[in-house]
């Protein structure tokens, strides 16, 4: 489950810096009611359920509830590109086949009958003053969304060893594809589909080639 600080990939390196000033990013906030506002905003963070924001033409800092927002578009970044993140409810299967739900900020990286979203997290670990009792780590979360259904967590790329990761992945893949593409589940469990470079795109490609309703 995404339970730590979720950051944009473009901001992942600088997000851990203590010298970053708040509300320094040009942003457009899109609300669920269809309205939008532009100004300066913090980086989105799943640890914070409110987003610090100063609207253009104002000096007043506001705290916008994340649950009111559909998405946030950041512009004029260092690479002169924009990044859009969406606050979405997702499902995941942890230690059982019973689904659980959560919310996080995620960025769409592929669109189609199955779309792919990604979210990033950094865990600062636990230091007792002499050494880390919990090692700092970074996490990359991939979600698949079938048409207009809720995204489902599919794959987690961790910088540290993760207990039962293989079993968790099999459960996620089975529960997402069992009704959409049973052949994929069978071939994945037989290790005929291989995830390379810590990216589950091979699963989406297999579905598109063998089970898509657009074929």
Buried (B, 14 or more C-beta within 10 A) or exposed (E): EBEBBBBBBBBBEEBBEEEEEEBEBBBBBBEEEEEEBBBBBBBBBBEBEBBBBBBEEEEEBBEBEBEBBBBBBBBEBEEEEBBBBBBBEBBBBEEEEEEEEBBBBBBBBEEBBBBBBBBBBBBEEEEEEEEEEEEBBBBBBBBBBBEEEEBBBBBBBBEEEBEEEEEBBBBBBBBBBEEBBEEBBBBBEEEEBEBEEEBBBBBBEBBBEEBBEEE
